[in-house]
């Protein structure tokens, strides 16, 4: 405590930093499962590709988006995907209002 005390509680000096490590542990679990699945038969490129897909999956998950819908959209920018979904939802709602009258 004496040696590392100032660094142990550094998170208190910053807003929005959790006191626990749950987010980091949650993010590592899928990679750990993948590592067990491939049983050491991986290449640097394979890991790199997997990590890109995993980061997209996790981003979609945290934003409440469908990972598969994002991939099928062909877009490369999640923000554009979100904007497109908002526009299409608005136009669907508008269309429902027009036909429901």
Protein Blocks (a to p, Z undefined) as FASTA:
>chain_A
ZZmmmmmmmmmmpghiafblklmmmmmmmmmmmmmmnnopacfklmmmmmmmmmmmmmmm
mnopafklmmmnopabfklmmmmmmmmmmmmmmmmmmmmZZ
